[in-house]
Amino acid sequence: MTDEEIIALIKQEVKPALGCTEPIAVALAVAKAAEIISENCPCCGSWRMKADFKLDVAVSGNILKNGMGVGIPGTGMVGLPVAAALGAVCGNSSLGLEVLKGLTPEAVARAKELVAKGFVHISVADTEHLLYVKATVTVDDNTVASAEVDPHAYAVIEDDHDRIVETSFADKILMSSESAAGLPAEASESPYDLTVQSIWNFAREAPYEDIAFILKDRTLNLALAEEGLRGNYGLQVGKAIRENQKEVFGDDFMSYAMGMTAAASDARMAGSTLPAMSNSGSGNQGITVSMPVIAYALKYKVDDEKLSRALILSNLVAIHIKHFLGKLSALCGCVVASTGSACGIVYLEGGGYEQVCAAIKNMAGNITGMVCDGAKVGCAMKVASGVSCAVQSAVLALRGTCIPSTDGIIEDDVEKTIRNIGTIGSAGMKATDRMILDIMLCK
């Protein structure tokens, strides 16, 4: 890939997201369907805040799993129904993963009313797509007197959290495009050929002015971490670590990185209205891939250029692994994200390419089996565990210690090791994914 293509890839996969991206994908699809009704039915007027209407949202199992127990920004509630209702009432699809930006108390109250009245229905879609949302909005003709029939529209999201592939109004298809998962490899103008070596070269050699944009990672995710430390969000994992430095955790870098990263996750998963800088469609992964690197820079006063290069490295390594794993799976995303941050720490400590590869292998041999049992406040504990492993893996790599290829899924070639992680998470853990969802639905 050329430098321009790599930068485009980063900007595609690293972007602001307000709230957990699975319920946000639902809100985005609903918002788009609601906007279609407004555009095609002028008689509806300001119906979004006034009308009674039905929301029928069909989602893939992974969307349901990651949306059941996570806080929805500004509502004090969890789950997909209130996210869907907010999308209908006030969502702005042009904002993408920040579709719920600018929530008002009136909009939240209206959304809660729709949920309480039973107007929101969530179901599991019959689809092979791991990431799928079909949101149908139907306006009640009792509140739209001039409409001959109930205005209705739908929008479909597939494969990426903000990729709308089909829309319809009054049973007429307005837009339809190929699913990303269904496109043949040769359909891409730029074949995927990223490697850890090319990532390493780019992170070190790209002109600083071309990559300085990545510092927005620090702006957004550090703000979330500070919010998590100020408030009483979720399980308060980050706050507990930071407040027990002397008695339990110590005042070292590992504890600092764990506390800051977990605090950001605490805030985000419990419904903070601050956006995260996401990675590969996940805010928690964006936090985990960046905050340990940012924490290092803060603790040891690293300059902006060096931090930028470390963040580019950490984000790209995570994107690279996710290419083989997929956006959603039974494998916890913090495994991938903390692998990226381990590489960023190696770079900041003065390590080279071989040490980066060793850090990846050390992570692969350590926490590859951590399962994803949905997005929820408890994710902050997994994030803290991932950061701990990242620091351990980086320190060992810098000492010349690397898990050998005789161990488990580790291979001499780091690219084969990465593919093994992807195969385990995407194919090997399919039955695990189904079992986790079954357990969650039967509680």
N, C-alpha and C positions, 0 to 999 in steps of 0.2 A: 504494500500500500504506500502511496505517496504521502508526504507530510500533510498535504492539504486534505487527503482522504482520512488520515488519522485524526486531524483536528475536527473534521466534520463528524466522525464517529464519536468522538468525545462529546461534542455539543449535542449530538442526538441522544446519547445515553446518560449524560450528566446534566440534569436540569432541575429547577425548583419544583417541589411538590408539597402541597398543603394537605396534610393528613395522610393516613395510610393509603397506599396507592390502589389497593383492591376496592375498598368502598368508594374511593375517589373515581375509579374507572366506572363504577355504577352511576355515580352522580353525573359524570361527564356524558354518558350515554343518555341518561334521562334528560339532562339539560338540552342536549342536541335535539332530542325528539320534541321537547316542549317548544324550543325555538322554531322548529319546522311548523308546528301548529300555528304559532304567532305569525310566521311569514306567509302561510298559505290560507289563513283564515282571519282576515282583518276584523271580522265581527267579534272575535274573542277579546279584543281590547286588553285590559290589564288582568285577564283571567288568572294568571299564575299565582297571584296573591289572594284571589277571591273565590274562584270556581271550585266546585267539588269535581274531582277527577280521579280516575283509577290509574295506578301504576302497576304494570305487570312486568317483572324483571326476571329473566331466566339467565342463570350464570353457571359457569363450569364449577366443578367441585372444588378446585383450588381457590377460585374467587370466593366461594362460600366459606371455605375453611379460614381464609385470611381476613374475612369480613365479619365473622360472628362475634368476636370478643374485643374488638379494637375500638378505642374512643374516637368519636367523630368531632372534629374541631368545633369549639364554641357551643356544644349542645349539652355536655354532661351525660351523654348517652352513648351506647355502643351499638354496633351492628349495621347491616345493610339497609334496613327499612328507613331509618332517619336520614341516611346518606342519600338514598333515592329521592325521598321527599324534598330534601334541600335542593337537589339538582333540579327538580321540577319547579320549585318555588322561586329560586333566585340564582341558579347556576348559570355561568357564562362559559359556553364551550370554547370560545376563542382563547380562553386563558389556559386551556389544556389541563395539566395536572394541578393547577391552581384554580380550578373551576369554582370553588367555593370561597374565593377571596372576597373580602368585604362583607361578610355575614352581618346581618342586623338582628337585633332582638326580635323584631317583628317577623322576619323570615324564619327564625328558629322556632318561634311560637307557632307559626302557621304550619311548618313542617311537622312539628310534634302533634298538632291537631289532626293532620292527615293520617299519621301513623295510628293515633288513638282511635280514629273512626274506622280503621280497618281498610283503608283505601290503598294500601301498599301490599302487594303480594310478591314474595320472592320464591322462586322455584329453581330446581337443578335442571339445567339444559341437557338434552341428549346430544352431546358433541364430543368429538375427539380432541378439540382444542383445549389445552390446559388453561388458557387465558381467553375467556369468552363472556360477553355480556350482550344480551338483547333486551333493550328497554322499550316498552310500549306505553305510551301515554294516551289516555282516552278522556276527553272532556265530557262531562255530564250535560246533555242538552237542556236540562232544566235551568241551568245557569247561563246558557248561551241561547237566548230565545230566538235569535235570527238564524241559527244554524239548522239546516234541513235534516242533517244526521249528526251523530256524535263525532266531532272531529277527532281523528286518531292518527298517530304517527309512531314510527319506531326508528331506533338507531342501533347498529350492531358494532361492537368492538371486538377485534380478534388479535391475538398474538402479542400485541404491545398495549400497554395500559391506556394510551391515548391515540390508538389507531382505529379510527372509524372507517369501516369497510362497506357499510350499506346503510341507506336511509330510505324511508318510505313515508308517504302521506296518503291517507284515504285509499289504501291498498294499491297505490301506484308507486313503483320503485323510482326514487329520485336519483340515487347514486349507488353504484355497486362496483367494487374493485376486487381484485384477486386477494385471497388470504396470503399473508406473508409466508405462512408455513407451507402453503401449497405451491409456491413458486419454485420452478426448477432452478438448480444452482446456476445454470448458464444464463438465467434471466437477469442476473445482477451485472451491471456494467463494470463493477469493481469487485472481482473475486476476493473473498476473504483470505488473506495470506499473512495475517498478523502473527508474530511469534514473540516469545519473551525477549529474544535477542533484538528484534526490531523495535520493540517497546523500549528496551534499555537504551538503544542508540538514540531514539527519538527524544526520550526524556532528558538525556544529557546534552544533545546537540541542537535541538530546535531553538530558533531565536526566541529570546525571553519575551519580546513584545508579542509573539504569536501565541504564547501559552499563558500569559499573565491573567487571562480571563478566569483561569481555574481558581484564583484567589477568592472568588465569590463563594467557594466551598467554605473558606474560613469565616466569611461574613455571616452566612446563613447558619451553618452548623454550630459555630461557637455561640451564636445568639441563643440557639436552642439549648445548648449545654448550660449556659448561664441561667436561662429560664428554668431548667430542671433543678438547678441548685437553689434558686430562690423560692420556688413553689413546692407544694406537696403533691407532686404528680405520681400516679401509679404506685409502684412498690417503693419508690424513693431509693432505688439501688445506688445511683450515683451519689446522692446526698449522704447515704449511709457510709459509703466508702470514703468520701472526702471528710466526713465528720469523725471518723474513727482511724485517722492516720496514725496517731501515736500508739493507741492501744492495740490495734489489730494489723492494719495494713502497712504502716510505715509511710514515710514522706519521700518515697523514691519515685522514679519516673513511671514504673509499671502501675503503681497505685494511682498516680495522678492521671495517667492515660485511661485506666479503667474507670475511674470516677467521672471524668469529664465526658467520656463516650457514653457511659450508661446514663448519665444525667440527661443528655440530649435525647436518648431513646425513651427515658421515663416521660419526658415532656411530650414527645411526639405521640407515643402510643396511648397516652391518657387524654388526648384531645386538645393540646396546645394549638393556638391559632397562628403560630409562627411556622413558616415553611421550612422544609429541609431541602438541602441539595441532594437529590437522589442519584443513584447509580443503577443502571440497568432496570429502571422502573421501580426501584425500592428506596424509600427514604431511609429506612433502617440500615440498609446496605451502604447508602451514601454516607450516613453518619459514621458507620464502622470503618469504612475504607479511608475516611479522611481525619476523623477526630484524634486518633492516636498520633498521626503525623503532625497535626496542628498542635497537639499537646506537647510534643517533642520540641517543636519550633518555639512555643511559648516558654517552656522551661529552660531551654538552652539558648534562647535569643538568636534564632536562625533568621537570616535575611530573607526578604520576599522572593528573590529569584531562586534561591536554593529550595525554599518551601514549595514554590510553584513546580519545580522539577520533580520533587518528591511526590506531590499530589498527582501530577500527570502519570508518574510511574504507578502509584498505588491504584488510581482509578482505571488505568488501562489494563493492568494485570487482572483486576476483577472483571472488567468487560470481556477480556479474553477468555477467562474461565467460564463465564456465563454463556459465551457463544456456544460452548459444547454442552452445558448443563441445561440451558433453557431458562426462561423468565421465572417460571414457577415449578416447583418440584417438592418432593418429600425431604430434600436436603436443606437444612437451615442455611439461609443466605449469608449469615454472619461467618460461616466457614469460608466462603468465597471472599467476602469483603475484608475479613481480618487477614486473609492471605495477602491481599493487596497492600494493606497497611504494614504488614511485616516487611514487604519489599521496600516500602517508603522509608521505614526506619533503618533498614540496612543502608540505603543510599545516604540518609542523613548522618549515619555513623561512619561514612567513608568507605563502605564496602563496595565491591565490584560486581560484575555480572555473575561470576561463579557463586558468590555469596547470596545473590538474589535467587538464583536457581535452588540453592541449598535451603533457603528460607521457605520457598514454595513446597519443596519436598518434605521438609520438617512439618509444615502445616498439614500436608496431605496425609502424612503418617500419624497425625495426632487426632484431629477432630473431624475427619471426613464423615463419620457416621452420625453426627448430630442431626436429629430429625427436626423438621418444621411441623409443629402442631398448631399452626395458625398464628395470626398476628394478634397480640394482646400485650398487656402491661408486663407480663413475665418475660417478654423478649429482652428487656433490659438486662436480665441476669445472663442470658445467652450471649448478649453483646459483650458484657464484662468478661465472660469466660473466653470469648474469641479474642479479645484484646490481650488478655493474659497469655494466651497461647501464641499470639503474634509476637509479643515481646520476647518470650522464651525462644521461639523459632529464630528470630532475628539475632539474638545474642549467641545462640549456638552456631548459627551460620557464620557469624563474624569470627568465631573461634575456630572455624574450619570443620565444624561438626555437621554432618549431613546424614540423614537416614539413608542407609544403603539400599541398592536395588534388590537385595535378597529379602527385604522386608515387604511383605504384603503387596500393596498396589503401586509401590514406588518403582520407577524404572530409571535407568541411567539418563535417558533422554527426558528432559523436563516437559517437553511437549507431549510425550506419551503419558507421562504422569498426569498432566492436566486432562487429557482425554479420558483417562481412567476415572478421574473424579466425575467428569461429565457423564460417562456411561453408568456409573453406580447411581448417581442422582436421578438421571432421566429415565433409564431403563430398569436398572436393578431394584429401585425402590418404589416401583409403581404399586405393587401390592401393599407396601407399607403406607403409601399415600392413601389408598382406599380404606385401609384399616383405621388409620388415624381419623379420617372424616366420619367413618361409621361410629367410632367411639364418641366423637364430639356430638354427633347428631342424636345419639341415644342417651346422653346424660340427662 
